[in-house]
Amino acid sequence: MRKEPQKKVPVLVDGDHVIHDSWAILNYLDTAYSDEPKLFTDDAARESAYNLKLWVENTVHLPLLKILILDIFDCLHDNDKAWFRASREQRLGMSLELFSDTSEKAVQDFRALLEPVRKTLEWQAYLSGDQPGGADYLLFGTFQWANCTSSTQLLSEDDPVQVWFQRMLSLFNYLAERAPRAYLDGSQVL
């Protein structure tokens, strides 16, 4: 099977199928594995998750990227650093260093953005209700990205979002908890 280079991440390879982008992956999994628990229990859950996806992409990702970008750069393989720097600096219109903001204010502002999620998680275990669903996995991917590339403490331990994230990490016998972390010993590159 020939696999075309993808410009979007994440990428799922399932047999002969290559799917990129979180939303496409969730929809593929829900269809291809229809005998498994559904990621979207109904059309309303799918629409709600899609709205969350748009909110995360348009509200959460950029402030988070400002906090993470130099950590991401540091964990790249040396062969990829020049491309990453050039492509991101062209897109951002400034150097990675000028774009980066790891100040306490940036972290506090990021935390404040999560208030709608926090309020939901104060009265239910998951964004999707009593069980994790598509909305949970969409937001989880964003936090796992940060978790695997940076040691920055984004949330306080008692924050409902952090409690939810820890609950998500524990799913499937702690599979996500065991994901490699580039920052742990400084030797791993992505």
HELIX and SHEET records of a PDB file:
HELIX    1   1 SER A   22  ALA A   32  1                                  11    
HELIX    2   2 ASP A   43  TRP A   55  1                                  13    
HELIX    3   3 VAL A   56  VAL A   60  3                                   5    
HELIX    4   4 HIS A   61  CYS A   75  1                                  15    
HELIX    5   5 ASP A   78  LEU A   92  1                                  15    
HELIX    6   6 LEU A   96  PHE A   99  1                                   4    
HELIX    7   7 GLU A  104  LEU A  113  1                                  10    
HELIX    8   8 GLU A  115  LEU A  121  1                                   7    
HELIX    9   9 GLY A  134  THR A  149  1                                  16    
HELIX   10  10 PRO A  160  LEU A  169  1                                  10    
HELIX   11  11 LEU A  171  TYR A  174  1                                   4    
HELIX   12  12 ALA A  176  ARG A  178  5                                   3    
SHEET    1   A 2 VAL A  11  ASP A  14  0                                        
SHEET    2   A 2 HIS A  17  HIS A  20 -1                                        
END                                                                             
